[in-house]
């Protein structure tokens, strides 16, 4: 792709990076075949190729984009399916991130949209405030049918809160038996408020496998949510706080890894080195944190999952989160671990297509997100199984509100299968505990 940036524009390192990305695109159109929004809407401007043209024009012009350009950039899920598909290696992730930051800096959105985005960035990155707002929404839920369209949809997907667990608070959780590794775990922001059982399961599983886990003071929100809203200052502030917390542990008692159970956050953590590449004060520390960041399934594979002793299993439909399969290129590993744990694992058709959650996307683009969610659940329910598993909280919530099947995090099943707590979403039997005589295929 030819570009027309001026010499002075190319002095900006972000522009220079985006120009190099744009030049790799050969307009082949392979990306349109795997883009969820293009597949759904059929509009070239809602395809990666179409957005690349719009982003090029916007950045070359240097001024505020048109409302039409903003509309089509906003509709991008950042699922990164196009990155997996692209034969030319176009780094679309960093290009769309730059586009969003440019829009945030130069474009004045209508005030309702501006207020909503500011509120999401403020509330969803602060667990205590998020819990208060969620309680208020729960109390007001009977009035949801009287709320305006977008607000009504938001009230409908706010989940019920669960009690805070000890694993949500800063502390050290020692390994059982000889210590093999010492790791930190990302506490997160929304996840501790609505699904604290996920990190609790991860910590229990790691402890059982000889891994000491620390929840570092200050290692809360990673900054991913405001980052994808283009709110650079807010996202960098959160990321710096987390980096500071983990560097303190690395330089103190030491860390072998930083474990993440929300794959959307994991993709951002692994990108810290790039995000802070031009910041001389933070570049080295950010790169050190990025190098240690691992998805929970990567670390469990490294330490070796303990045999479950099962010859058969519960049937699991595995939903591969976009941020895991496209963002981190981890596709087969979670399925392999579930099978190793004794589960029968099945995968739906079109598993590369997004479920429509995508961070705050289902709040900002509820119509498109709802259509994508319904379509995803249809493919998931077409597979005979007992439970649906995924490695990202957003996906779990998006799917769970549309199906009667239990939806759990992959780590909850791995923890259960190796002697840990039964996943809350499975409720009470008839789904039995792995290893029990009633469990399908259990060794007697």
N, C-alpha and C positions, 0 to 999 in steps of 0.2 A: 504494500500500500504506500503510495506517495504521500508525503506530508509537506506542509508549508509553514512550519514554525519559523519564526525569526531567530536570528542569532541571540538577541537579548532574551527572548523567551526560553531558549535552551540553556540559559545560565541558571534557570530554576531547576534543581535536581529532580523535582517531581515531574516537571514537563519533559525533561530529558529522558526519564525512565518511561513515561507514557509514550513518547515518540518512538522509542525503540520497540515497545510492545506493538504499537500500531503498524510499524513497518513489517512486522512478521506476518500480518494477516494477508492472505492471498485471495480472499473473497470466495473460497471454494464452496461454502454453504453447508459443509458437513455438520456444523453446529446447529443448524436449524432443525435437523432430524431428531436431536435429543434435548431441545429446549422446551421445558414445560409450558411456558407462556406462549411461545409460537405454536406449539402443538395444540394448545387450547383455543387461542384467539385467531390464529392464521394471519397475523399482521407482521409483515417483514420488519416493521419498526419495533416489534416486540420479540425479535430474535437477537441473538448475540451479534450477528453480522450487522443488522440494522442499528443496534445500539452503538456498535463500534463507529459507524459512520457519524452518528449523532454526537458521540463523545469527541471525535476528532474535530468536527466543526465547532463544537462548543469551546474546546481547549484552544484551538487555533485562533478563534475570534477573541478569546480572553475575557469577554464581558459576560453579563448574566445570560443564561440560556433562556430559550423560549418556554412557555408553559407546556407546549407539546413535547419538547425534549425532556423536560422534567417528568412529565407523565410516563413516558416510556422507560426512562431510567429507573423511576420509582417502581415500576412493575417488575423489574428484575429481581429474582429471588436470591441471587448469589448462590445458587445451588451448585454451580461450577461443573455441571454435566458437560457443558461445552468445552471445558478445559480437558476433560478426559477424552472427548471426541476429537479435538482439533489435531490434525496431522502436522500442523506447522509450529506447534508449541506456543501459541499465543497466550500470554499471561493475563487472561481476562480478569482474574481476581483483583490484581493490583490496579488494573485500568478502571474497573467499576468503582473501586474504593476511592481512587483519585477523583473520578467524576462526581461522586457523592459529596466529597469534601468541597469540591469547587462549587457545586450547587448550593451547599450550605453557606458558603462564604459570599456568594454573589447574587443569589436569587431570593427575593422576598416572597415567601409563600403566603397564601391566604391565611388570615389570622387563626381560624379554627384548626387548620392543619399544623400551623406553627406551634400553637399551644399544645396540641396533642403530642407532637414529637418531643417538645420540651418536657412534658409531663412523663412520657414514657422513659426518657433518658434519666429523669430525676428519680422516679418511683422504682423502676425495675432494677436499678443498680444499688438500691438500699434495702436490704432484707427486712429491717424493722419497719420501715415506712410501708413497704410492700405488704407486709402482714396486716398493718392497720387498715390500709386501703382495701385489701381483700375482705377483711371482716366487714367493713362498711358496705361493700358491694353485696356480700352474702345477705346482710340484713335487709338491704334494699331490693334484693332480687325479685320479690313479688311485684315490684313496680317496673320491672324491666320492660314490660310490653308497652309502657307509656313513654319510654325513652326514645330519643332520635335514633335514626338508623344505625350509624356506626357505633354509638354508645350502647345501643341495645345489643348489638353483636358482641361487643367487648364484655358486657355484663354476663352474657350467656356462656363465655368460655373461661371466666375466672374460676379456678378450682377451689374446692374446700381446703382450708389449711389443715395441716397435721401438727401434732405437738413437736416442739423443738427437742432434738436429741442431744446427748452429750457430745456426739461426734460432730455436731455443728459448731462447737465452741473450740477455741484454741486449746491445744493440749497435745500430749504425746501418747500414742497407743502402742504399747510394746508388742514385740513379736512373741509368738508362742514357740518355745524351744529356742535353739540357737539362732541368733539374728543373722540373716543372710544379706539383707539390704536395709537401708534407711531412706525413706522417701517422704516428700511432702505431698499433700493432696489439695487440689483447688477446692476451697469451700464453696465458692460460687455466690450468686446473688438471689435469683429466683428459686433455684432448686432447693436450697435449705428451707425455704418457707413452705413449699408445697410438696416436696418429695424428699425429705431428709433420709428416708429409708435407703435411697440409692447410695449415698456416700457411706452410710452405716454398713451396708452390705459389702461395699468395696473395702472398707477398713477391716471388717471381720474376715473377709476372704484373704486379704494380704497378711494380716496377723497370723492367720492359720498356716500360711505358707512361709512363715519365718521372716516377714517384712515388718519393720517398725515404721509406723506412720505418724507424721506430725501434721497437725492443722496449725499453720503458722499465724501468729497474730498479725493482722493486716493483709493476709493473703486471701481476700474475699473476691470481689468482682474483678474480672480480667479486662473489662473495658470493651468486650466484643459488641454488646448491644449499641452503645453510642457510636462505636467505630463504624458500624454498618448504617448508621443514620447520618454519617458525615460529620458528626460532632467531634472533631479532632481533639480539641482542648480537654473535653470531658473524658474521652476514651484514654488519652495519654496520661491524664492525672490518675485514673484508676489503675492503668497498667503499671505506672511508676510505683504506686503504693504496693502492688503485688510483687513487683520485681524487688523492691527494697526488702520486703518480708522474706522472700526466698533467698536472696543473696545473704541475708543475715544468718539463715540456717546453713547455707552452703559454706560460708566462711567460719561458721561456728562448729556445730557437731557434724556437719557434712551431710550432703544429700547425694543419693545415687540416681534419683529421678524426681520429677514433678509429675504426679499422676492426675489425670483429668477424666471425669466420668461423663461430662457433657461434651460431645464431639464438636459442637459449634464453638465452644470455648477453646477446645484443644487446637483447632485450626488456627485460631488467633494467637494462642500462646506460641505455637511453633513458628509464627510469623513475626514475633517480636523483633528478631534480628533485622528484618527488612523494615519494619515500621519505624525503628529508631536508628536506621543506618546512617542518617545525616545528622544525628545528634551526638556530638563528641562526648558529652557528659554521660549519656545513657547507652550508647551503642554497644560497648563491651559487656555491660551488665545484662542488657536485653538479650544479646547473643548467647550468653552463658545460660540464661533461663530457657531460651528457645531450644538450645541443644539438649537440655535435660528433660524437656516436656514429652510425655508419653501418654497415649490413650491407655486406659486400664487394661484393655485386652492385650496390648503390646507387652505390658509388664508381666501379666500373668503368663503369657506365652514364654517369656524369658525365664521366669522362675520355675516354670513347669507345673501345670495343673495336676493336682493329686488325682489318682484314679478314683472313680466314684464307685466301682464295683458293680455297675449295672450293665446288663447285657441287652436291655431294651429301654424304651423311654417314652416320656411324654412327647407328643408331637408339637413342635414349635415352628410357627411361621416367622421367619426372620426378615425384618424390615431394615434395609441398609440405609442409614441416614446419609444424606448428601454430603454433609460436612465430613463424614468418615470415609465414604467410598471415593468421593471426588476431591474433597479438600485435603485429606490426609493420605489418600490412596491405600486405605485399609478396607479391603472388601471381603476376602475369604477367611481372614483370621478369626473374627467373631463366630462365624459358622463352624469353623474347625474346632474351636474351644467348646462350643455347645455340644457338638457331636462327641468330642472326647469326654465330656461330662456325662454322656449317656442319653442325650436327647436325640430324637429324630428331627432333623432340621429341614424345612422346606422354604423355598423362596418364590415369591409371586412373579408374574409376568411384568415386564416393564419396570423392573426393580430400580432402574437408573433414574426414573422420574420422581420429582420431588412431591412430598405429601402436602406442601403448601404452608407449613409452619414458618420456617425460615426466620427465626428470631422474633422480631416484632411484625413481620410481614402479614400474619393473619389478623393483626389488629389494624394495620394501615391499609391493607388491600383485602378486606374481608370477602368480597364477592369472588375474586379469583382464587383466594386461599380455600374458600369453601368448596368450590368446584374441584380443585386439585385434591382436597382432602377426601371428598366423596368418592372420587375416582380411585384414589389410592386404597381406600378401605374396601371398595368393591373387589379389587384384585387380591387383597389380603384375605378377605372372607371367602374367596373362591377356592382357597387351599384348605382342605380338611386338616384341622389342627385343634389343639386344646388351648393354646396361648400364643400371643404375638409378642415378639421381643424386638427391642431397638436399643441403640446406644446413645440416644440423645433425648433430653427431656422434652424439648419442643415437639419432636415427632411423637413421643409417647402421649402428650396431651392432645395433640391434633387428631391422632388416631383413636384414642380412648373415648373422646366425646362423640364418636361416630359408629362405634361397634359395641356389641354386648360381650365380645370376647375379652378376657383379661389381657391387659397390655402391661408388660414389665420391662425393666431395664435388663440387658444381657447379664450384667454383673449380679443381679439378684438371683437369676437362675443358677449361675456358676456357684455362688455362695451357698444356695440351698442344696445343690447337688453334692457339695463337699462337706455337708454337715452343719450349715448355717441356718439362719432364720428363714422360715417360709415367706415368700413374697406376699405382701399385704394384698395386692391386687388379685391374688388367686382365691382369696376368701377362705372358706372352710372346705373340708373334703366334700365331694368325692375326689378332688385332685389330691392324691396322697403325697407324702413326703418321700423324696428319693431315698432309696435304701430300705424302705419299709416293705413288708411282704405284699402290701397292696399296690406298690408302685409298679406300673407296667414294665415287665421284663426284669424285675428285681431278682437278684440271685438269692435263692432260698438256702 
